[in-house]
Amino acid sequence: MKLMARITSRVFLGKEMCRNPQWLRITSTYAVIAFRAVEELRLWPSFLRPVVQWFMPHCTQSRALVQEARDLINLLLERRRAETLRASRVLGMILLVMFDIAQNPELVEPLREEIIAVLGKQGWSKNSLYNLKLMDSVLKESQRLKPIAIASMRRFTTHNVKLSDGVILPKNRLTLVSAHQHWDPEHYKDPLKFDGYRFFNMRREPGKESKAQLVSATPDHMGFGYGLHACPGRFFASEEIKIALSHILLKYDFRPVEGSSMEPRKYGLNMNANPTAKLSVRRRKEEIVI
């Protein structure tokens, strides 16, 4: 029974559930209990079955097992939805930075040289990904100009809030934090210009080494949120993107297709990679195997 439960679960629910002891117990037990419930119900006239099934032990056990199974599946679905959302956002960021690099081809060779120098010497490690500092800067600059949303960190006020300028936010009102400081000349020189070296150079300034990193969440760069609401997965996402971009840059040449717009699409407050944008991509021989 357990063997069949594992095989069926592997096909329909994946590796995680087919090895879950609680799930295997539910599926194995349910097959026996449900069969007994059916046999007991057959002893009653059909018009009474909808009523008596609420008082029969095996029917009660069957319902409890179904609810337990639903709870487990719902947890699995929630995790998978979260993984899908995270993956789509990571992919969106990769596309946006590829569009930016394609429009600033002078960055390609310096980025490749950095990848070759760092990975050729250190291989894949957390430390080597940290040392891809120009790539980190290019990613942070792309995210500065094109954050996922122009206003984020949605919350409802739990009570009236008086701001420092006297404005009162009433209770139970939706609030968002604007990303306008990403483009504020008080914080960034030539704020609307893409400068791949902006944060690379900032890291060399005293006291700004941490602030200039992609994963740093600050009031003037909230690409990953800020404070208690900063994205907890930003460290993993940063490493994923750097790994993917390293492979892409070493293995492919790419440039914009003439007439194709690289500008992001805005949907309400969201800013996404343009689905109509096109790149011309050509395979190249990588200098090192990674």
C-alpha positions in Angstrom: 0.0 0.0 0.0 2.8 2.4 1.0 4.7 1.6 -2.2 1.7 2.5 -4.4 1.1 5.6 -2.3 4.7 6.8 -2.9 4.6 6.1 -6.6 1.3 7.9 -7.1 2.4 10.8 -4.9 5.6 11.2 -6.8 3.7 11.5 -10.1 1.0 13.9 -9.0 2.6 15.9 -6.1 6.4 15.6 -6.5 9.4 14.4 -4.6 8.6 16.3 -1.4 5.2 14.7 -0.7 6.1 11.2 -1.8 8.6 11.1 1.1 6.4 12.8 3.6 5.5 10.3 6.4 2.4 12.2 7.3 1.2 12.2 3.7 2.0 8.5 3.2 0.0 7.6 6.4 -3.0 9.6 5.2 -3.1 8.1 1.7 -2.5 4.5 2.9 -5.1 4.8 5.8 -7.7 6.6 3.6 -7.8 3.8 1.1 -8.8 1.3 3.9 -11.1 3.6 5.8 -13.0 4.9 2.8 -13.6 1.4 1.5 -15.1 0.4 4.9 -17.2 3.5 5.0 -18.6 2.7 1.6 -19.5 -0.9 2.7 -21.2 0.4 5.8 -23.2 3.0 3.8 -24.5 0.3 1.4 -26.3 -1.3 4.3 -28.6 1.8 4.5 -31.3 2.9 2.1 -29.9 5.5 -0.4 -32.3 8.2 0.9 -30.8 7.9 4.4 -27.1 7.8 3.5 -26.7 11.7 3.4 -27.9 11.7 7.0 -26.3 8.6 8.6 -22.9 9.3 7.1 -22.5 12.0 9.7 -22.8 9.5 12.5 -20.8 6.6 11.2 -17.2 6.2 12.6 -15.5 5.3 9.3 -17.2 8.2 7.5 -16.1 10.6 10.2 -12.5 9.2 10.0 -12.6 9.6 6.2 -13.6 13.3 6.4 -10.9 13.9 8.9 -8.3 12.4 6.7 -9.5 14.4 3.7 -9.2 17.6 5.7 -5.7 16.7 6.9 -4.7 15.9 3.3 -6.1 19.3 2.1 -4.1 21.1 4.8 -0.9 19.5 3.6 -1.6 20.2 0.0 -2.5 23.8 0.7 0.8 24.3 2.4 2.6 22.8 -0.6 0.6 25.0 -3.0 1.5 28.1 -1.0 5.2 27.3 -1.1 5.1 26.6 -4.8 3.1 29.8 -5.5 5.8 31.7 -3.6 8.6 30.0 -5.5 6.9 30.8 -8.8 6.5 34.4 -7.8 10.1 34.6 -6.7 11.3 32.9 -9.9 9.3 35.3 -12.1 10.7 38.3 -10.3 14.3 37.0 -10.6 13.7 36.4 -14.3 12.3 39.8 -14.7 15.4 41.4 -13.1 17.7 39.3 -15.3 15.8 40.5 -18.5 15.9 44.1 -17.4 19.7 44.1 -16.7 20.3 42.3 -20.0 18.4 45.0 -21.8 20.5 47.6 -20.0 23.8 45.9 -20.8 22.7 45.5 -24.5 22.1 49.3 -24.6 25.4 50.0 -22.9 27.8 47.6 -24.8 30.9 49.3 -23.3 30.1 47.3 -20.1 30.3 43.9 -21.7 34.1 43.4 -21.9 34.8 44.8 -18.4 32.1 42.5 -17.0 33.6 39.5 -18.8 37.1 40.4 -17.6 35.8 40.5 -14.0 34.0 37.1 -14.3 37.1 35.5 -15.8 39.4 37.0 -13.2 37.2 36.1 -10.2 35.8 32.8 -11.2 38.9 31.6 -13.0 40.9 32.0 -9.8 38.3 31.3 -7.1 35.7 29.1 -8.8 32.1 29.2 -7.6 31.7 30.3 -4.0 29.9 32.8 -1.9 33.1 34.9 -1.7 33.6 34.8 -5.5 30.0 36.1 -6.1 30.7 38.9 -3.6 33.8 39.8 -5.5 31.8 40.3 -8.8 31.6 44.0 -7.7 31.1 45.6 -11.2 28.3 43.1 -11.9 26.8 43.9 -8.5 26.9 47.6 -9.4 25.3 47.1 -12.8 22.5 45.1 -11.2 21.9 47.7 -8.5 21.9 50.5 -11.1 19.4 48.6 -13.2 17.2 48.0 -10.2 17.5 51.7 -9.2 16.1 52.9 -12.5 13.6 50.1 -12.9 12.4 48.8 -9.6 9.7 46.1 -9.5 7.2 48.8 -8.4 7.2 52.6 -8.2 5.5 52.3 -4.8 5.7 49.3 -2.5 5.6 48.0 1.1 1.8 48.1 1.2 0.3 48.3 4.7 -2.9 49.4 6.3 -2.7 51.8 9.2 -3.9 50.3 12.5 -4.5 53.7 14.0 -4.3 57.4 13.1 -0.8 58.4 12.3 0.5 61.9 12.4 3.6 62.5 10.2 6.3 65.0 11.0 4.9 67.6 8.5 1.5 67.5 10.2 -0.3 65.2 7.7 -2.6 62.7 9.4 -3.0 59.2 8.0 -6.4 57.9 9.1 -6.9 54.4 10.5 -7.5 51.5 8.1 -6.1 53.3 5.1 -3.8 51.7 2.6 -0.3 53.2 2.6 2.6 52.7 0.2 6.2 54.0 0.1 7.1 55.8 -3.1 10.4 54.9 -4.9 10.8 58.5 -6.2 14.1 58.8 -4.3 15.6 56.4 -6.8 15.5 59.2 -9.3 16.2 62.2 -6.9 19.1 64.4 -7.9 19.8 65.1 -4.2 20.8 61.4 -3.8 22.2 60.6 -7.3 24.1 62.6 -9.8 22.4 62.5 -13.3 19.7 60.3 -11.7 18.0 59.4 -15.0 21.2 58.2 -16.6 22.2 54.6 -16.5 25.7 54.4 -15.0 26.9 50.8 -14.5 29.9 52.1 -12.4 27.8 54.2 -10.1 27.7 51.8 -7.2 31.1 50.3 -8.1 32.7 53.7 -7.5 30.5 54.4 -4.4 31.9 51.3 -2.7 35.3 53.0 -2.8 34.0 56.0 -0.8 34.6 55.9 2.9 31.7 54.5 4.8 29.7 53.5 1.7 31.0 50.0 1.1 27.9 48.3 2.5 25.4 50.8 1.3 26.5 50.4 -2.3 25.9 46.6 -2.4 22.9 45.2 -4.3 21.5 43.5 -1.2 21.6 46.7 0.9 18.2 48.2 1.6 18.4 52.0 2.2 15.9 54.9 2.1 17.3 56.1 -1.2 17.3 52.6 -2.8 14.4 50.4 -1.9 14.6 47.9 -4.7 14.3 45.1 -2.2 12.2 47.0 0.3 13.4 48.6 3.5 13.8 47.9 7.2 11.5 45.2 8.6 9.9 44.9 5.2 13.1 44.2 3.2 12.9 41.1 1.1 14.4 38.2 3.1 15.2 36.3 -0.1 17.3 39.1 -1.6 20.7 37.5 -0.7 19.7 34.2 -2.5 18.2 36.1 -5.4 21.3 38.2 -5.8 23.5 35.1 -6.1 21.1 33.4 -8.5 21.1 36.4 -10.8 24.9 36.7 -10.7 25.3 33.0 -11.6 22.9 33.2 -14.5 24.4 36.5 -15.8 27.9 35.1 -15.6 26.9 32.2 -17.9 25.0 34.5 -20.3 27.9 37.0 -20.6 30.6 34.4 -21.2 28.6 32.2 -23.6 26.6 34.7 -25.6 26.9 38.0 -27.5 23.7 40.0 -27.6 22.5 43.3 -28.8 19.1 45.0 -29.3 17.2 44.3 -32.5 16.8 47.5 -34.4 13.4 49.2 -33.7 12.7 47.1 -30.7 11.9 49.0 -27.5 13.7 48.1 -24.3 11.6 50.4 -22.1 9.8 48.5 -19.3 6.1 48.1 -19.3 4.2 49.8 -16.5 1.1 48.2 -15.2 -0.4 50.3 -12.4 2.4 50.6 -9.9 4.4 47.7 -11.3 7.3 48.0 -13.7 8.1 44.8 -15.8 10.4 43.8 -18.6 8.9 44.7 -22.0 7.5 41.4 -23.4 7.9 42.8 -27.0 11.6 43.7 -26.5 13.9 41.6 -28.8 17.6 40.8 -28.6 19.8 39.4 -31.2 21.8 36.6 -29.5 24.8 34.7 -30.9 26.7 31.8 -29.2 30.4 32.6 -28.5 33.3 30.5 -27.2 33.7 31.2 -23.5 37.2 31.9 -22.2 36.8 29.6 -19.2 34.4 26.8 -18.4 32.2 27.6 -15.4 
